[in-house]
Amino acid sequence: MSTISQAGQRINALLDENSFVEIGALVSARATDFNLKQTETPSDGVITGYGVIDGNLVYVYSQDASVLNGTVGEMHAKKIANLYDLAMKTGAPVIGLLDSAGLRLQEATDALNGFGEIYLKQTLASGVIPQITAVFGTCGGGFAVSAGITDFTFMEADKAKLFVNAPNTLDSNNVAKCDTSSAKFQSEEAGTVDFVADEASVLAKIRELVSILPANNAEIAVSDCTDDLNRGCPELANCVGDTSIALSQIADNGVFVEVKQNFAKDMVTGFIKLNGATIGAVANRTEVYNDEGKVEEKFDAVLSANGAKKAADFVNFCDAFEIPVLSLTNVKGFLADKCNEKKIADAAAKLTYAFANATVPKVNVVIGKAYGSAYVTMNSKAIGADITMAWPNAEIGTMDASLAAKIICDGQGADAIDACAKEYAALQNNVTSAAKRGYVDQIVEPVDTRKYIIGAFEMLAAKCEGRPEKKHGTV
């Protein structure tokens, strides 16, 4: 491993000390065209093997840019494909540390076939074992597709590049104008990257993620809980705006592992532990606070297309790996602008389908407004939430009372509209009204939310729900 030190060092930094065992160290390129026979290709540019993270078995491959720029050739691809075979047999995650210029042109169709073999193995593994990739150098062309198939993608903040088409090949664009391959673009605008940080922090974050995920779709991710199960959350009522903070307060020991943090910030997705069990969390957000405790960004309490897609992908992952889902709902409609309108119907349909189709335990807590079909989409009881809770000041209904009154009392005076609004709010929009109709199971005080959620998920632990027999849905 001394000749491929950077790739090896990344593995050693990722895994528990002295736990890495290399597989296929002597594999090298078989091709001889374009003088490859005279070119040394140690390990064919990729170190493959296994080790442990906090005692948990993982399989790792790390590409070496010093060997033919880390390009993927026939044997390079076979080593990765072989690693996937082992991971599937033993039910353990695969982690790819990427630094590759893409397809090895000297090997032409052999290399192209190798890409396809990797895609196939990743597809078969999807929903069976977690797949994680981290980009430290270049990840271009077809290998960007490979990264896209995996469940979670990390990028080093400054040097990493992720692209299918290089920025300078895009019409009317160049890298100086808009670096579409940068971690900033891919995380904030494209939404393909979950975590961005320096190299050491990326490796630390991967360790954190692996420790909170199940090893495979047949394992339940549970660990010992050292937090008080009856702990109150006295500041929770003040966190309706920034639900990433709310989730950290609800979580065991305040740990919240947020994914796609920089994309569609009006929607929060990530993992928490409750009584030691891993829970997937989805929450609407109207404010983003910075490290100094000041509001950095604000959003209306509406569902955007990007937010819906982000949440749908996350719920699908949780359902595949038997991870229960918690939602915090505060939404009064859909984002209304031309750009969003192009995608919102499809995105909202996918989120509705994801929640309704998921058979894992599902708990919804209405912490603010819950209006119209946007509320129905957000894991409502109507589409299959097992338990729906609401805070006493929550509002549940078709729309804001003042807007409903203007429609009902159209043409009447201001006094009549005002009186109608008060009556509508009392009869239709308050949480007690929803509870009387069976749409809310429990009204809980914010301070008690954590213990009621824990109780609900414990009650649902043995949940078993059937679905109509079919190959798969089409939404």
ZAVEXPA-412942 format. One record per residue: x, y, z of N, C-alpha, C in turn; residue in three letters. Coordinates in steps of 0.1 Angstrom, whole numbers, plus 5000, padded with zeros to 4 digits. Layout:
BEGIN
XYZXYZXYZALA;...
REM end
This chain:
BEGIN
500849885000500050005000500950135000MET;502250115001503050235002503050304989SER;502850234977502950304964501650374961THR;500550354969499350424967498850484980ILE;499750564986499650605000498450695002SER;498050784993496950874996495650794997GLN;495450694987494250614987494250525000ALA;495450475003495550395015495350465028GLY;495850595028495750675040494250705043GLN;493550735032492050755034491350645041ARG;491650525036491050405042491450395057ILE;492750405060493150395074492550505083ASN;492350625077491650725085490250705087ALA;489550625078488150605079487850485089LEU;488650385088488350265096488950265110LEU;488450175118489050155131490550115129ASP;491350155138492850135137493249985134GLU;494049965124494649835121493549735117ASN;492349775113491349685110491249645095SER;491949725086491749705072492449575067PHE;491749495059492349385052492149395037VAL;493249405030493149435015492849305008GLU;492049314997491749204988492149244974ILE;492849154967493249184953494349274952GLY;495349274961496349374960497249354948ALA;497349234943498249204931497549224918LEU;496349254918495649264905496149384897VAL;496349374884496849484876496149474862SER;496349574854495649574841496049464832ALA;495049404824495449294815495649354801ARG;495049474798495149524785496649564781ALA;496949554768498349584764498349694753THR;497149744748497149844738497649974744ASP;498150064735498750194738499750184749PHE;500650084748501750064757501350044772ASN;500149994774499749964788500649854794LEU;501149764785501949654790503249704797LYS;503749824792504949884798504649974810GLN;503349994813502950084823502550004836THR;503150044847502849984860501450024865GLU;500649934868499249964873499049894886THR;499749934897499549864909498149864914PRO;497649744917496249724922495249784912SER;495649804900494849864889494149994893ASP;494850064902494350194906493250204916GLY;492950094923491950094933492249994944VAL;492350034956492549944968491149904972ILE;490949774974489749714978489949624990THR;488949624999489049535011487949555021GLY;488249515033487149525044487849565057TYR;487049615066487449655079486249685088GLY;486449755098485349785107485249935111VAL;484049985113483850115119483050105131ILE;483650145143483050125156482649975157ASP;483449885152483149745153482249685143GLY;481749775134480749725124481449695111ASN;481249575105481949535092481449635081LEU;482449675073482249755061483149715050VAL;482749725038483649705026484049835020TYR;485249855016485749985012486549964999VAL;486350064990487350074978487750214978TYR;489050234974489650374974490450384961SER;490050474953490650494940491950574941GLN;492950544933494250604934494550684921ASP;494550814923494750904911496150894905ALA;497050844913498450834908498650724898SER;497650634897497750524887496750544876VAL;497350594865496450624853495350714856LEU;495550814865494550914869493350844876ASN;493550724881492450664888491350614879GLY;491650604866490650564856490150424858THR;488950404854488250274856488550184843VAL;489250074845489449984835488849854838GLY;489049744830488449614832488649564846GLU;489949554850490249484863489849574875MET;490049704873489549804883488149774886HIS;487349764876485849744878485549614884ALA;486349514880486049374885486349374900LYS;487349444905487649444919486549504927LYS;485949614921484749684928483549584928ILE;483349524916482149434915482349314925ALA;483549264926483849154936483549194950ASN;483849324953483649374967482149374969LEU;481349414959479849414961479349274963TYR;479849174956479449044958479648994973ASP;480849024978481148994992480149065002LEU;479949194999479049275008477649225008ALA;477149174996475849124995475748985003MET;476748905002476748775009476748795024LYS;477448895029477648915043476649025049THR;476049095041475049195045475749315052GLY;476749375045477449495051477549605041ALA;477649735046477749845037478949845028PRO;478849915017479949945008480250095008VAL;481550125010481950265010482950284999ILE;482650384989483650414979484250544981GLY;485650554981486350674982486850714968LEU;486250814962486450834947487450944944LEU;488250904934489251004929489650944915ASP;488850974905489050904892488650994881SER;489450994870489251064858488151004849ALA;487650884853486550824846486950704838GLY;486450684827486650574818488050564813LEU;488750454814490150434809490050414793ARG;490350514786490250514772491050404765LEU;492250374771493050274765492450134764GLN;491450114773490749984774489449984767GLU;488950104763487750114754486550034759ALA;486149934751484849864754485049774767THR;486249734769486449654782486149744794ASP;486649864793486349954804484849994805ALA;484250014793482850044793482049934799LEU;482349814795481649694801481849694816ASN;483049734821483249734835482349834842GLY;482149954836481150054842479849984844PHE;479349914833478049844834477949744845GLY;479049664847479149564857478949634871GLU;479649744873479449814886478049864888ILE;477449924877476049974878475149854882TYR;475349744876474449624879474549584893LEU;475849574898476049534912475349634922LYS;475549764919474949864927473449864927GLN;472849834915471449824914470849704923THR;471549594922471149474929471249504944LEU;472249574948472549604962471549714968ALA;470949794959470149904964468949854972SER;468849904984467749864993468049745001GLY;469249684999469649565006470749605016VAL;471849675011472849725019473049875017ILE;473449945027473750095025474950105016PRO;474850205007475950234998476350385000GLN;477550405002478050545005479250574996ILE;479250694990480450734982480950874987THR;482250894986482851014990483751054979ALA;483551184974484451234963485551314968VAL;486751284966487951354971488651424960PHE;488551374947489251434936488151454925GLY;488451394914487551404902486651284902THR;485351304899484351194897483551244885CYS;484051204873483351264861482851154852GLY;481951194843481351104833480550994839GLY;480750874834480050764838480150724853GLY;481250764859481350734873480550824882PHE;480150934877479151024884477850954885ALA;477450874875476250794876476350694887VAL;477550634888477750534899477550594912SER;478050724914477850794927476350824929ALA;475650854918474250884919473450764923GLY;473850644920473050524924473150494939ILE;474250544945474450514959473450594968THR;473350554980472350614989472850754994ASP;474150764997474650895003475950934996PHE;476051054993477251104986477851224994THR;479151214997479951315003480851374993PHE;481251504996482251574987483151654996MET;484451644993485451734999485151874993GLU;485251975002484752104999485452184987ALA;486752164986487552254977488052184965ASP;488552064966489252004954488351904947LYS;487251854953486451754947485651804935ALA;485451724925484651764913483751644909LYS;482451674908481451574904480651624892LEU;480751554881480051604869479851484860PHE;478751494852478551404840479251474828VAL;478851604826479451684816480251794823ASN;481551814819482351914825481852054823ALA;482052144832481452284831481652354818PRO;482852334813483252404800482552354788ASN;481952234789481252174778479752214777THR;479252274787477852314788477652444779LEU;476552454772476352564764476352694772ASP;477052794767477052934773477552924787SER;478452834791478952824804480452794804ASN;481152834814482552794817482752784832ASN;483852724836484052694850484152824858VAL;484552934852484653064859483253124861ALA;482453104852481053154852480253074863LYS;480252944861479552864871480152724871CYS;480852694882481452564883480452454887ASP;479852404877478752304880479252174886THR;480652154886481252034892481552054906SER;481452174912481852204925480952144936SER;481452124948480652074959479552164962ALA;479752294961478752394964477552384954LYS;477852374941476752354931476052224933PHE;476752114935476151984936475351964948GLN;475752034959475052014972473852114973SER;474052244968473052344970472052354959GLU;472452334947471552344935471052214929GLU;472052124927471651994921471051904931ALA;471451914944470851824954471351674953GLY;472551654947473051524946473951484957THR;474451584965475451554975474751584989VAL;475051494998474451495012475351575021ASP;476651565021477551625030478751695023PHE;479151815027480251885022481151925033VAL;482451895033483351935044484751905039ALA;485751935048487151905044487351755046ASP;488451705041488651555039488451485053GLU;489151535063489051475076487651475082ALA;486951585080485551585084484651495076SER;484851485063484051385055484251245061VAL;485451205063485651075068485051055082LEU;485151155090484451145104482951135102ALA;482351205093480951205090480451075085LYS;481351005076480950875072480950775083ILE;481850785092481850705104480550725112ARG;480150845114478950885121477750825115GLU;477650835101476550785094476450635095LEU;477550565093477650415093477150365107VAL;477550445118477250405131475750415135SER;474950495127473550515130472650435120ILE;473250385109472450305100472550155103LEU;471450085099471549935100472549885089PRO;473149765092474149705082473449665069ALA;472149625070471449575059469949585061ASN;469149545052467749565053467049465062ASN;467749365067467249275076467549305091ALA;468449405093468849435106468149565112GLU;467849565124467249675131468349755138ILE;468449885135469549965141469150015155ALA;469649945165469349975179470549965187VAL;470750065196471950065205471450105219SER;472250095229471950135242471650285243ASP;470550315251470250455253470750505266CYS;471450615266471950675279471150795282THR;470150835275469350955277468150925285ASP;467551015292466350995300465150985290ASP;464450875291463250855282462150945285LEU;462051005297461051095301461551245301ASN;462651265295463251395295462251495288ARG;461951605294461151715288462051795279GLY;461351865270462051955260461452095262CYS;461852165272461252295275461352405264PRO;462452395256462652495245462052455232GLU;461452335231460952285218459952375212LEU;459052435220457952525214458552635206ALA;459852675209460452785203461152745190ASN;461152615186461852565175460952535163CYS;459752585163458852555152459452605138VAL;460252715139460852765126461952675121GLY;462952655130464052575125463952435131ASP;463352345124463052205129464352115130THR;465452165124466652085126467052095141SER;466852215147467152235161466052155169ILE;464852155165463752075172464151935172ALA;464551875161464951735161466051695170LEU;467051785170468251765179467751765194SER;466751845197466251845211465451725214GLN;464751675205463951545207464851425208ILE;465951425200466851305199467551275212ALA;467851145212468751095223470051175223ASP;470451225234471751305236471951415226ASN;470851465220470951575211471551555198GLY;471751425194472451395181471451385169VAL;471651465159470851465147471851465135PHE;471751365127472651355115471751395103VAL;471951515099471151575088471751535075GLU;470951505065471351465052470851575042VAL;471551605031471251705022470951835028LYS;471851875038471651995046471552125038GLN;472352125027472452245019471452255008ASN;470652155006469652154995468252165000PHE;467452244993465952254997465852275012ALA;466352385017466452405031465052415038LYS;464052435030462652435036462152305040ASP;462952195037462652065042463852005049MET;463651945061464751895068464651735068VAL;465751665065465751525065467051475073THR;466951365080468051315087467751205097GLY;468651165105468451055114468751095128PHE;467851045137468051065152467950925158ILE;468250925171468050805179466950835189LYS;466050745191465050755202465050625210LEU;465350635222465550515231466450415224ASN;467450465217468550385211468250335197GLY;466950355193466550305179466750415169ALA;467250385157467450485147466050515140THR;465850645139464550695134464850795122ILE;464150785111464350875100463350995103GLY;463851115101463051235104462851325092ALA;461651375090461351465079460551575085VAL;460951705082460251815089460251935080ALA;459152005079459052135073459852235080ASN;460452335074461252445080460952575074ARG;460852675083460652815078461752905082THR;462652865090463852945094465052865095GLU;466252925092467552865094468352945103VAL;468752895114469652965123471152935121TYR;471953035122473353005121473952975135ASN;475352955135475952905147475953015158ASP;475653145154475553245164474153265170GLU;473253175165471853185170470953285163GLY;471453335151470753435144470053375132LYS;468853435128468153385116468953415104VAL;469353315096470153325084469253335071GLU;468253245071467353245060465953225065GLU;464953265057463553245060462753195048LYS;461753115051460953055041459453065045PHE;458553065035457153055039456852915042ASP;455852885050455452755054454752675043ALA;455452655032454952595020455852475015VAL;455252385008455952275003456552304989LEU;457852294987458452324974458752184967SER;458952194954459152074946460452004950ALA;461552094952462852034956462651974970ASN;461952044979461751984993461051854993GLY;460051844984459251724983460051604978ALA;460851634968461651534962462751484972LYS;463351584979464351544989463651455000LYS;462551495004461851415015461451275009ALA;460951264997460451144991461651044990ALA;462751084985463951004984464350944998ASP;464251035008464650995021463750895027PHE;462450915026461450825031461550685024VAL;461850685011462050555004463250485009ASN;464250555012465450485019465050425032PHE;464450505040464050455054463150335053CYS;462150335044461250215042462050095038ASP;463050115029463749995024464549935035ALA;465050015044465949965055465249955068PHE;463849945068463049925080463350025091GLU;463550155087463850255096462550335098ILE;461950335110460750415113460850565109PRO;459750625106459750765101458950855110VAL;459550965114458951065122458851195113LEU;457651255113457451385106457051495115SER;457551615113457151735120456451825110LEU;455151845111454451915100454152055104THR;454452145095454152285096454052345081ASN;452952325075452752365061451352405058VAL;451252515050449952575047449652565032LYS;450452505024450152505010451452465002GLY;451352494989452452474980453152604975PHE;454452604973455152714968454552754955LEU;454152884953453552934941454453024933ALA;455152964924455853044914456052964901ASP;456453024891456452954878457452844877LYS;458652864883459652764883459152634891CYS;458552664902458152554911456952474905ASN;456152554898454852494892455252394881GLU;456352404875456852304865456952164871LYS;457352154884457752034890456851984902LYS;456052084908455452054921454451934921ILE;453651924910452651824910453351684910ALA;454351664902455051544902455851514915ASP;456451614920457251604933456351574944ALA;455251644945454251624956453651484955ALA;453351434943452851304941453851194946ALA;455151224943456151124948456251124963LYS;456151244969456251244984454951174990LEU;453851204984452551144989452750994988THR;453150944976453350804974454350744984TYR;455450814986456550754995455950735009ALA;455250835014454650815028453650715028PHE;452750715018451650615018452150475015ALA;453150455008453650325004454550265015ASN;455150345023456050305034455250215044ALA;455750105047455150015057455850015071THR;456850095072457550105085456650185095VAL;456850185108456150265117456250415113PRO;455150485113455150625109454350715120LYS;455050815125454450905135454551045129VAL;453351115130453351255125453051345137ASN;453751455138453451555149453151695142VAL;451951745143451651875137452051975147VAL;453052055144453652155153453252295150ILE;452552315139452152455134450952445126GLY;451052495114449852495105449852365097LYS;448652315094448552195086447252215077ALA;447552275065446352315057446452245043TYR;445252215039445052165025445752035022GLY;445852015009446451895004447951885007SER;448551995009450051995013450151925026ALA;449151945036449151875048448951725046TYR;447951695037447751555035448951485030VAL;449751545021450951495016452051465027THR;452051555037453051545048452751435059MET;452651315054452451195064451251215072ASN;450151255067448851265074448251135077SER;447351125086446651005090445950945078LYS;445451035069444650995057445550905048ALA;446850925047447650845038448450745046ILE;448150725058448750605065449650625077GLY;449650745082450450765095449750685106ALA;450550605113449950525124449450595136ASP;450250695139449850785151450050935146ILE;449051015148449151155146448951235159THR;449951315162449951395174449851545169MET;449451635178449451775175449651855188ALA;450351965186450452055197449152135199TRP;448852185211447552245214447252365205PRO;448252445201448052555192448152535178ASN;448252405174448352365160447052405153ALA;447052425140445952455131445852355120GLU;444652285119444452185109443152205102ILE;443252215089442052245081442352265066GLY;441352305059441552325044442352445041THR;442252555049442952675046442852765058MET;443652875058443552975069442153025070ASP;441653045082440253085085439953215078ALA;440853315078440553445071440253425056SER;441053345050440853315036439553245033LEU;439253145041438053075040436853165042ALA;436953255051435753345054435553435042ALA;436653485035436453575023435753495012LYS;435953365011435253285001433853265005ILE;433653225017432253185022431353315022ILE;431953425026431153555028431453645016CYS;431753595005432053684993430953784991ASP;431353914990430354014988429754075000GLY;430054025012429554075024430554165030GLN;430154245040430954345047432154285055GLY;433054375059434154335067433754265080ALA;432754325086432354265099431854125098ASP;431154095087430553965085431753865082ALA;432653915074433853825071434653795084ILE;434853895092435553875104434853785114ASP;433553795115432853705124432853565118ALA;432753555105432853415098434253355101CYS;435253435100436653385102436753325116ALA;436253395126436353345140435553215142LYS;434353215136433553095137434252975130GLU;434853005118435452895110436652845118TYR;437452935124438552885132438152805143ALA;437052835150436652765162436052625158ALA;435352625146434652505142435552405134LEU;436452465126437152375116438652365118GLN;439252475122440752485121441452445134ASN;440852435145441552415157441852265159ASN;442852225166443252095168442252005175VAL;441452065184440451985191439351935181THR;439052025171438051985161438551865153SER;439851865149440451755142440451625150ALA;440751645163440851525172439451465174ALA;438351545175437051495176436651415164LYS;437151445152436851365140437751245138ARG;438751225147439651115146440851135138GLY;441051265133442251285125443551315133TYR;443351335146444451355155444251255167VAL;445251175170445151075180445451135194ASP;446451225195446851275208447151425207GLN;446751505216447151645217448151645228ILE;449451685225450551685235451151815236VAL;451551845248452351975250453751965244GLU;454252065238455552065232456652005241PRO;456552035254457651995264457651845265VAL;456451775263456351635265456451555252ASP;456751625241456751555228457651435227THR;458851455232459851345231459351215237ARG;458851215249458451095256457151035249LYS;456251115243455151055236455550995223TYR;456551055216457050995204457650865207ILE;458550855217459250735221458150625224ILE;457150665231456050565235455350515222GLY;455150605213454450565201455250465192ALA;456550495191457350405183457650265190PHE;457650265203457750145211456550055209GLU;455350125209454050055206454049995192MET;454650065183454550025169455749935165LEU;456549895174457749815171457449685163ALA;456349625167455949495161455049515149ALA;454849635143453949665132454249575121LYS;453149515115453249435103452049475094CYS;452349525082451249575074451449525060GLU;450349465055450449405041450049505031GLY;450349475019450149555007449549464996ARG;448849524986448349444975449549384967PRO;449449264963450549194956450749264942GLU;452049304940452449364928453949364927LYS;454449384915455949384913456449514920LYS;455949624916456249754922455349864917HIS;455249974924454450084919455150154908GLY;454450254903455050324891455150474893THR;454950524906455050664908456550704910VAL;
REM end
